[in-house]
């Protein structure tokens, strides 16, 4: 309990908290007191990460001068790293962005906190949405950081030699993702089904890694 009380006390004196409160950033979460309370909980998490981060660097014996932090999402943790980097230029951070942390309507709370996110962007070296649409969206909201925001597609430009030999009559595809509505994994199967109909002399093999709430429905679709 004492640890939680100390963390809350540190949060109350954090400039991260008061910057958002005074700017009205919290209103993007909820109206009234519940919005302030939710904002407090988010900032408390950021303060907790800052404490953990200092301890992590010390225990691992890592030097900020020779360490680059790379995150897959502009998450709470990436936001905290950016805020730390804004005050300490030795902290070097690059973050990617993938839909839920790009679009404010996607429901990720911290993505709606513009004052907090703008402050974090000051401490980031580069911000890399996975699509041009995402890049344009983020640049329009944060024009001061436009030069840092650049599209970085998934995948590789120059695939290396394949492992093993592929059958000439076989077309294989691997997909990796959660099987949830927004991922539309069923389209992979529908596309392969269309290809199989168009090229009956070829064999098609699909391997999917990942489960989720729509996995049973996907299995049923493939079985039909």
SVG drawing of the C-alpha trace seen along z (x, -y; Angstrom):
<svg xmlns="http://www.w3.org/2000/svg" viewBox="-20 -25 47 55">
<polyline fill="none" stroke="black" stroke-width="0.4" points="0.0,0.0 2.8,-2.4 4.3,-1.7 1.1,-2.6 0.7,-5.7 4.3,-6.9 3.6,-6.3 0.4,-8.3 2.3,-11.1 4.9,-11.2 2.2,-11.3 0.5,-14.3 3.7,-16.3 4.5,-15.1 4.5,-17.8 3.1,-15.1 -0.1,-15.2 -0.6,-18.9 0.3,-19.7 -2.7,-17.5 -5.0,-18.7 -4.4,-22.4 -4.7,-21.9 -8.0,-19.9 -6.4,-16.8 -8.4,-14.6 -11.7,-15.6 -10.8,-13.3 -11.4,-10.4 -14.6,-11.2 -16.4,-14.3 -16.2,-15.4 -14.4,-13.8 -14.2,-10.4 -12.1,-11.8 -9.6,-13.4 -9.5,-10.1 -8.7,-8.1 -6.1,-10.6 -4.5,-10.3 -4.4,-6.5 -2.7,-6.8 -0.1,-9.2 0.5,-7.1 1.4,-4.2 3.8,-6.4 5.5,-7.5 5.7,-3.8 7.4,-3.0 9.9,-5.8 10.9,-4.3 11.1,-0.8 13.1,-2.1 15.8,-3.7 16.0,-0.5 16.2,1.6 19.0,-0.4 21.0,-0.3 20.6,3.5 21.5,4.3 24.4,2.0 23.2,0.4 24.5,-3.0 22.1,-5.4 24.9,-6.6 25.0,-3.2 21.4,-2.0 18.6,-2.6 15.0,-1.8 12.7,-0.5 9.0,0.1 6.4,1.8 3.6,-0.4 3.2,-4.0 2.0,-2.5 2.0,-3.8 5.5,-2.5 6.7,-4.3 4.9,-7.4 6.8,-7.3 10.1,-6.7 9.4,-9.8 8.6,-11.9 11.8,-10.8 13.7,-11.5 12.3,-15.0 14.2,-15.8 17.2,-13.6 18.6,-13.7 20.7,-10.6 17.5,-8.6 17.1,-7.5 13.7,-6.1 12.1,-5.0 8.5,-3.8 6.2,-2.2 2.5,-2.7 -0.3,-0.2 -3.9,-1.4 -5.1,-1.2 -2.3,-3.6 -2.7,-5.8 -6.4,-6.6 -8.1,-8.4 -11.4,-6.6 -9.9,-3.2 -10.4,-3.3 -6.9,-3.4 -7.1,-6.0 -3.6,-7.4 -3.9,-8.0 -6.6,-10.6 -4.4,-12.6 -2.9,-15.1 -1.0,-17.3 0.6,-14.3 1.4,-12.6 2.9,-15.8 5.1,-16.2 6.3,-12.6 6.9,-13.2 9.5,-15.8 11.6,-13.0 11.3,-10.6 13.8,-10.3 11.3,-8.9 7.7,-7.9 6.8,-5.2 3.2,-4.5 2.8,-1.3 0.8,-3.0 0.7,-6.3 -2.9,-6.9 -1.7,-6.5 1.2,-8.9 -1.0,-11.6 -3.5,-11.2 -0.8,-11.7 1.0,-14.5 -2.3,-16.4 -2.8,-16.2 0.8,-16.9 2.2,-19.2 5.1,-20.4 6.5,-16.9 5.8,-16.2 9.4,-15.6 9.7,-12.8 6.6,-11.0 7.5,-8.7 5.8,-5.6 7.7,-2.4 5.9,0.5 5.9,4.0 7.9,6.7 11.3,6.5 12.3,4.9 14.8,7.6 13.8,11.1 16.7,13.3 17.0,16.8 14.3,19.1 14.9,21.9 14.5,25.3 13.0,26.0 9.5,25.1 7.5,27.3 6.9,25.5 3.2,26.4 2.7,25.2 1.9,21.7 2.4,21.3 1.4,18.4 2.0,17.7 -0.1,15.3 0.4,14.2 -2.2,12.2 -5.0,12.3 -8.2,13.7 -10.5,10.8 -12.9,8.8 -10.7,5.9 -7.9,8.2 -10.3,9.7 -8.2,12.9 -11.1,14.6 -10.0,12.5 -6.8,14.5 -8.8,17.7 -11.2,16.0 -8.4,14.7 -6.7,18.1 -10.0,19.8 -10.3,17.3 -6.7,18.1 -7.3,21.8 -10.4,21.5 -8.4,19.3 -5.4,21.7 -6.7,25.2 -3.3,26.7 -1.7,25.2 -1.8,26.3 -2.3,23.8 -1.2,24.1 -2.1,21.7 -0.5,21.7 -1.9,19.3 -0.4,18.6 -2.6,16.9 -6.0,17.4 -8.8,15.2 -12.5,14.7 -13.3,15.4 -11.0,18.5 -13.9,21.0 -15.8,19.1 -12.6,19.1 -12.3,22.9 -15.9,23.3 -15.4,21.2 -12.3,23.2 -14.2,26.4 -17.1,25.5"/>
</svg>
